[in-house]
Amino acid sequence: MTQLLRILSIDGGGIRGILPGQIMVALEQKLQTKSGNANARIADYFDLVAGTSTGGILTCLYLCPDDNNPARPRFSAAEAVDLYLKFGGTIFKNGLMNKLKTLDGVSEEKYPAAPMEKILQTYFKNIKLSQLLKPCLITSYDISARTTHFFTQHDAVQNPAYDYLLWETARSTSAAPTYFEPALAHSLTGVTYPLVDGGVFANNPAMCAYAEARQQFKRLDGSKNVTATDMFMVSIGTGSTKKSYPYDQAKKWGQLGWIEPIIDILMSGASDTIDFQLKQIFDAIDSSENYIRISPEIGGANSEMDDASAGNLQALKDAGTASAKKYDADLERIADFLVKSNMVDAGTVA
């Protein structure tokens, strides 16, 4: 078979990261069954992984090396989603005193960043971005320079100016405005960057991954950089339910009233636009089967990206499991392709 560059992209969506997390659990199980390898991991089967916000955290988890065996992933897909199931309530905890202090997120960010930072430090310790097992692209936005800021493992390997502690990478991509204060990321050369959640410009990072792949990867024969004809892309969303905003209410909103709705609209609208664009790109070269978008359904869960109540965590887990069953045929096709493609040498970074 012809080797294609295998790309995985995961959207942003806060605690709804449980949805793609559960889908990846199902995919990893299929990979283990089809390969006959109980230790098969997501990182074994993709050449580039992209993520925004919660998708960026999952990217870090899937590609994080094991302390005892740096050539192997530390976390299974199930262990990755456990970060949300075990600690989501701690990350999105808003006590009474903090609610009073911040006017429930009106005067300051809604949640303190310290609990999330502690959890990320526990998971990633002193591991650096450059130590990830595969190339990646994780989005964030520099609010001082007013420019996009991408964390890329393949660049970090080449230059310490692009390298960071992994926990700071995860913290930066998930610094959602109004929910958490901006992150102050430190490169290994000592330069600091004030960063917020990449969802402000690329809640669906699949197009960013496509552009990065075209720039950084060459065809196996080294003749030229890859194009869409050389790619197999899996893009996973964080919930397809969209909240409706009635005209009679919205027409009376001012700046405060529009804060949360506009963030929601920008994120979902951007994700849909990227999906449309990529479908057109792959359709235009008669390779529509090489782009797969999985949009999990929210089911009975609350779609709010910060509802980490025990009941909603379970509801999101159930919805993710149900979505994996709904997309079982797609996951079967993805797993079949990935296992067969692993019999051929992967593409190389330019």
Buried (B, 14 or more C-beta within 10 A) or exposed (E): EEBBBBBBBBBBBBBBBBBBBBBBBBBBBBBBEBBEEEEBBBBBBBBBBBBBBBBBBBBBBBBBBEEEEEEEBBBBBBEBBBBBBEBBBEBBBBEEEBEEEBEEBEEBBBBBBEBBBBBBBEBBEEBBBBBBBBBBBBBBBBBEEEEBBBBBBBBBBEEBEBBBBBBBBBBBBBBBBBBBBBBEBEBBEEEEBBBBBBBBBBBBBBBBBBEBBBEBBBBBEEEEBBBBEBBBBBBBBBBBBEEEBEEEEEEEEEEEEEBBBEBBBBBBEBBBEBBEBBEEBBEEEEBEEBBBBBBBBBBEBBBBBBBBBEEBBBBBBBBBBBBBEBBEEBBEEBBEBBBEBBEEEBBEBE
